[in-house]
Amino acid sequence: MSRAGGAASFGGTSGNFQHQFSGRNGTNMVGLETPYVVYLRRFLPLTSTSTPLWQFDHPVPLENNDGLAGGPDNRRHANVAFTIERSGCLTGFAGYFDCDLFADETLSIVPQTHSEGMFSWFPIYFPLHQPIDVAAGQTITLDIWRCVDEHRVWYEWCVVSPVRTAIHNIQGRSSCVGL
């Protein structure tokens, strides 16, 4: 089983990050619609909890083979809420995973259950077009989709509250992985 979740902000570098990836005039959104695999070293976590988004089971039971070309349907959607524990500037979300291999053997990059000695896999960072100032106690709601077509896989995401953002990376226009 794989799970993902978490919220993070790149603290004092948030404005610099948005400026660097949106171009000189702020119109190049490709950099802000691309998920990044990153080593989260200089960032300010705004919550200490990770919330499961979805899971994948392997092998896939035959009754679940209703995806493209008769294979498993690996599309996913989650609507998840995070309670902000410290005020700050939200610039994006960190995605983590854990995996139950067999019996009690697991791999995890989730901060609360991180596998000892695991340093070769990193979280994925989903940036926002514009930073959002958030206050402790506030609830942030995120919609995130894992999308698939016959040739590609991509993610789309948007903040639903306290403000609604545009959906990022619609139809994989800025970032996708070929199959």
MOPE-V615996 format. One record per pair of residues at least 24 apart in sequence whose C-alpha atoms are under 7 Angstrom apart, sorted by the first residue. I is the first residue (numbers start at 0). J is the second residue. If there is no record, write none. Layout:
# MOPE-V615996
I,J  I,J
This chain:
# MOPE-V615996
0,54  0,55  0,56  0,98  0,99  1,54  1,55  1,96  1,97  1,98  2,51  2,52  2,53  2,54  2,96  2,97  3,51  3,52  3,53  3,94  3,95  3,96  4,49  4,50  4,51  4,52  4,93  4,94  4,95  5,48  5,49  5,50  5,92  5,93  5,94  5,95  6,44  6,45  6,46  6,92  6,93  7,43  7,44  7,45  7,89  7,91  7,92  7,93  8,42  8,43  8,44  8,45  8,88  8,89  8,90  8,91  8,92  9,41  9,42  9,43  9,90  10,42  10,43  10,88  13,90  17,128  29,173  31,126  31,127  31,128  32,126  32,167  32,168  32,173  32,174  33,173  33,174  34,123  34,124  34,125  34,126  35,123  35,124  35,125  36,121  36,122  36,123  36,124  37,121  37,122  37,123  37,124  38,121  38,122  45,83  45,84  45,85  45,87  46,82  46,83  46,84  52,77  67,149  74,145  74,146  74,147  75,144  75,145  75,146  76,143  76,144  76,145  77,142  77,143  77,144  78,140  78,141  78,142  78,143  79,140  79,141  79,142  80,138  80,139  80,140  80,141  81,138  81,139  81,140  82,136  82,137  82,138  82,139  83,134  83,135  83,136  83,137  83,138  84,135  84,136  85,134  85,135  86,133  86,134  86,135  87,132  87,133  87,134  88,130  88,131  88,132  88,133  89,130  89,131  89,132  89,133  90,126  90,127  90,130  90,131  91,124  91,125  91,126  91,127  92,124  92,125  92,126  93,122  93,123  93,124  93,125  94,122  94,123  94,124  95,122  95,123  150,177  150,178  151,175  151,176  151,177  151,178  152,176  152,177
